[in-house]
Amino acid sequence: MGIKGPASHRTAEEITAELSDRGFEVEWAANGIEGLDKARSSHPDAMIVDRLLPGMDGLTVIEALRKEQVRTPVLVLSALSAVDDRVRGLRMGGDDYLTKPFALVELIARVEAVLRRPVSRETTLRAGSLELDLIERTAKCGDRVIDLLPREFRLLEYMMQRCDQLLTRAMLLEEVWNYKFIPTTNLVDVHMGRLRHKVDGPGEAPMIHNVRGSGFVLRAEPWGSDGRLQFRVVHDEHDIRATRSDASAAIHAFDHLSLGACGVRRARDFRHRIVRIHLLEDRQLSDRAFRQNDR
């Protein structure tokens, strides 16, 4: 954690002490030039930068780091609270902006929030053949250009930042639509259907998968070779292989099964046994063994 000296040394000492008490390793710089040097050499996980620094102002420090492709998250501190000042601080590369005076507990909460955000701040996201340019706001799959509406772009951006993770409808409503409550709506399903139609072109292995009753998964690579899903049942020390030609169809074959904790689907009396099927782990299903036990 790096702190580029707030104007008051006492304030800097209080912030440093509070962060240290919470388990952070903290480095402090008294002026902008020293802070820029430390940011370049120590590679902190996050930075707190005062806007009005001696030697070099905080926004110039942030701008210099961003031009060097340093994507460390930055919390800007400033006594300037006008909307234009806050907007300028964010547009110069700040990730969050906190005005003075502030409570230390709020500063800690904001630091924790920026650390929870995806580490990658690349301007281009890639998942398999899918590519998203965050600056030009364009998308393409291989050589095929994908025409996305603004909400579809935000939805795909969120999914690509969390590739291979199960995303629930509640998560998507909160993060993509900024809902603070969970309405009874098929809004996510409607937009996801349109997005899947655009992303998964004809003859291409599907990348966006619906886990019924749970949410959606964006897979960087197809499940199994050539989009084929394979699973293996281990029974009496003999392997029995079964293959379905389409990953989505294979998932839907188990749609009637309830989803338990940790993404585990359980089926009773399937082939007269209990089968535990882990659908949501990061590894490809073709590399996975499902153990069958008598009960």
C-alpha positions in Angstrom: 0.0 0.0 0.0 1.5 3.3 -1.0 0.6 6.8 0.4 1.7 9.9 -1.4 1.8 12.4 1.3 -1.3 14.2 2.3 -0.6 17.9 3.1 -0.8 17.3 6.9 1.9 14.9 8.1 -0.3 14.2 11.1 -3.1 13.0 8.7 -0.5 10.8 6.9 0.6 9.3 10.2 -3.0 8.6 11.2 -3.7 6.9 7.9 -0.5 4.9 8.0 -1.1 3.7 11.6 -4.7 2.7 10.8 -3.7 0.7 7.7 -0.8 -0.9 9.5 -3.1 -2.0 12.4 -5.3 -3.6 9.8 -2.5 -5.7 8.3 -1.4 -3.5 5.4 2.3 -2.9 4.7 2.5 0.8 4.1 5.1 3.1 2.4 4.7 6.9 2.7 6.2 9.6 0.5 6.2 13.3 1.5 6.0 14.8 -2.0 4.9 14.0 -5.5 8.4 13.3 -7.0 9.3 10.9 -4.2 5.9 9.3 -4.5 6.2 8.8 -8.2 9.6 7.1 -7.7 8.3 4.8 -5.0 5.3 3.9 -7.1 7.6 2.9 -10.0 10.0 0.9 -7.8 7.8 -0.8 -5.1 4.8 -1.8 -7.3 2.1 -1.4 -4.5 -1.3 -3.1 -4.6 -3.0 0.2 -4.1 -2.2 3.9 -3.7 -3.7 6.8 -1.8 -2.7 10.1 -3.4 -3.3 13.6 -2.1 -4.2 15.9 -4.9 -2.2 18.9 -3.6 1.3 17.6 -3.2 4.5 19.6 -3.1 7.0 19.2 -5.9 4.4 17.5 -8.2 0.7 17.5 -7.8 -1.2 14.3 -7.2 -3.0 14.2 -10.6 0.3 14.7 -12.5 1.7 11.7 -10.5 -1.3 9.6 -11.5 -1.2 10.7 -15.1 2.5 9.9 -15.4 1.9 6.3 -14.0 -1.1 5.7 -16.4 1.0 6.8 -19.4 3.5 4.2 -18.3 0.7 1.6 -18.2 0.8 1.3 -14.4 -2.7 0.1 -13.5 -2.4 0.1 -9.7 -5.7 1.3 -8.3 -5.6 4.8 -6.8 -7.7 6.5 -4.2 -7.5 10.3 -4.6 -7.8 12.6 -1.5 -8.7 16.2 -1.9 -10.2 19.2 -0.2 -11.7 20.1 -3.6 -15.2 18.8 -3.5 -16.9 20.4 -6.5 -18.3 18.0 -9.1 -15.9 19.2 -11.8 -12.9 18.6 -9.5 -14.1 15.0 -8.7 -14.7 14.2 -12.3 -11.3 15.5 -13.3 -9.6 13.4 -10.6 -11.3 10.3 -11.9 -10.7 11.1 -15.6 -7.0 11.6 -14.9 -6.8 8.0 -13.8 -8.1 7.9 -10.2 -10.2 4.9 -9.3 -12.0 6.6 -6.4 -12.2 10.1 -4.9 -12.6 11.0 -1.3 -13.1 14.6 -0.1 -11.7 16.1 3.1 -12.6 16.0 5.9 -13.2 12.2 6.0 -13.6 9.5 8.5 -10.8 6.9 8.6 -13.3 4.1 8.6 -14.7 5.4 5.3 -11.1 5.6 3.8 -10.4 2.0 4.8 -13.7 0.9 3.3 -12.9 2.6 0.0 -9.4 1.1 0.0 -10.9 -2.4 0.5 -13.4 -1.7 -2.3 -10.7 -0.7 -4.9 -8.7 -3.8 -3.9 -11.7 -6.0 -4.6 -12.1 -4.8 -8.1 -10.5 -6.9 -10.9 -6.8 -6.5 -10.9 -6.5 -6.2 -14.7 -7.0 -2.7 -16.0 -6.1 -3.5 -19.5 -7.8 -1.6 -22.3 -8.5 -4.8 -24.2 -10.1 -7.8 -22.7 -9.7 -11.3 -24.3 -11.4 -14.6 -23.7 -10.6 -17.2 -26.3 -11.3 -15.7 -29.7 -13.4 -13.0 -28.2 -11.9 -9.5 -27.9 -13.3 -6.4 -26.3 -11.7 -2.9 -26.7 -12.7 -0.8 -23.7 -11.4 2.4 -25.3 -12.9 2.1 -28.7 -16.0 0.3 -27.3 -15.8 -2.4 -30.0 -16.1 -6.1 -29.9 -15.1 -8.9 -32.2 -14.9 -12.7 -32.2 -12.0 -13.7 -34.4 -12.4 -11.6 -37.6 -16.2 -11.2 -37.0 -17.2 -7.7 -35.7 -19.9 -7.8 -33.1 -22.3 -4.9 -32.9 -23.3 -4.3 -29.3 -25.7 -1.9 -27.6 -24.2 0.0 -24.6 -25.9 -2.3 -22.0 -24.8 -5.4 -23.9 -21.2 -4.1 -24.0 -21.3 -3.5 -20.2 -22.7 -7.0 -19.7 -20.1 -8.7 -21.8 -17.3 -6.6 -20.2 -18.4 -7.8 -16.7 -18.6 -11.4 -17.8 -15.1 -11.3 -19.5 -13.6 -9.8 -16.4 -14.9 -12.9 -14.6 -14.4 -15.6 -17.2 -15.2 -19.2 -16.1 -17.1 -17.9 -13.0 -20.8 -18.6 -12.3 -22.6 -15.2 -12.4 -26.0 -15.2 -10.8 -28.9 -13.0 -11.9 -28.7 -11.1 -8.7 -25.0 -10.3 -9.3 -25.7 -9.1 -12.8 -28.6 -6.9 -11.8 -26.6 -5.3 -9.1 -23.3 -4.8 -11.0 -24.5 -4.2 -14.6 -27.9 -2.5 -13.9 -26.9 -1.0 -10.6 -30.1 -2.3 -8.9 -29.9 -2.2 -5.1 -32.8 -4.7 -4.9 -33.7 -7.8 -6.7 -36.8 -7.2 -8.8 -39.0 -10.0 -10.2 -38.0 -9.6 -13.8 -36.6 -11.5 -16.8 -34.5 -8.5 -17.7 -31.2 -10.4 -17.4 -32.5 -13.4 -19.5 -33.7 -11.1 -22.3 -30.4 -9.3 -22.6 -28.4 -12.5 -22.2 -30.4 -14.1 -25.0 -29.6 -11.2 -27.3 -25.9 -11.2 -26.3 -25.6 -15.0 -26.8 -27.1 -14.6 -30.3 -24.5 -12.0 -31.2 -21.4 -13.6 -29.5 -22.1 -17.3 -30.4 -22.1 -17.2 -34.2 -23.4 -19.9 -36.5 -21.2 -23.0 -36.4 -19.1 -21.7 -33.5 -18.7 -23.4 -30.2 -20.9 -21.6 -27.6 -19.1 -19.4 -25.1 -22.0 -18.2 -23.0 -23.7 -21.0 -21.1 -26.9 -20.9 -19.1 -26.9 -22.9 -15.8 -30.6 -23.1 -15.3 -31.8 -21.8 -11.9 -28.4 -20.5 -11.1 -27.0 -18.0 -13.6 -24.6 -17.8 -16.5 -20.9 -18.7 -17.3 -18.7 -17.3 -20.0 -16.2 -20.0 -21.0 -12.9 -18.9 -22.7 -12.6 -22.3 -24.3 -15.2 -24.8 -25.4 -16.0 -27.6 -22.9 -14.0 -30.5 -24.5 -12.5 -30.6 -27.9 -14.6 -29.1 -30.8 -17.2 -28.0 -28.3 -17.9 -31.5 -27.2 -18.6 -32.2 -23.5 -17.2 -35.5 -22.1 -17.8 -37.0 -18.7 -16.5 -40.1 -17.2 -18.3 -42.3 -14.6 -16.1 -44.4 -12.4 -17.8 -47.6 -11.3 -16.3 -50.8 -9.8 -12.8 -49.5 -11.0 -14.0 -49.5 -14.6 -14.4 -46.3 -16.7 -17.6 -45.8 -18.7 -17.4 -42.8 -21.1 -20.3 -40.9 -22.4 -20.1 -38.0 -24.8 -22.6 -35.4 -26.0 -22.0 -33.5 -29.1 -23.0 -30.1 -27.8 -22.0 -28.6 -24.4 -25.2 -26.7 -23.9 -27.3 -29.8 -24.7 -25.2 -31.8 -22.2 -25.9 -29.3 -19.5 -29.6 -29.2 -20.3 -29.7 -32.9 -19.9 -29.2 -32.3 -16.1 -31.4 -29.2 -15.9 -34.0 -31.1 -13.8 -31.4 -31.7 -11.1 -31.2 -29.2 -8.3 -27.9 -27.2 -7.8 -26.3 -27.8 -4.4 -23.5 -26.0 -2.7 -20.3 -25.3 -4.6 -21.9 -25.9 -7.9 -22.6 -29.6 -7.3 -25.5 -31.3 -9.0 -26.8 -34.5 -7.4 -28.9 -37.1 -9.1 -30.4 -40.1 -7.3 -30.9 -43.4 -9.2 -29.1 -42.1 -12.3 -28.0 -45.4 -13.8 -29.2 -46.8 -10.4 -26.4 -45.0 -8.6 -25.7 -41.6 -7.1 -23.7 -39.4 -9.4 -22.0 -36.2 -8.3 -21.5 -33.9 -11.2 -19.3 -30.8 -10.8 -20.3 -28.6 -13.7 -18.9 -25.3 -12.6 -15.2 -25.9 -11.8 -12.6 -24.1 -13.9 -11.2 -27.3 -15.4 -12.6 -28.7 -18.6 -15.1 -31.4 -18.0 -13.3 -33.8 -20.3 -10.5 -33.9 -17.7 -12.9 -34.7 -14.9 -14.0 -37.9 -13.2 -17.3 -38.3 -11.5 -17.4 -40.9 -8.8 -20.3 -43.2 -8.4 -21.2 -44.7 -5.0 -23.9 -47.0 -3.8 -26.4 -45.8 -1.3 
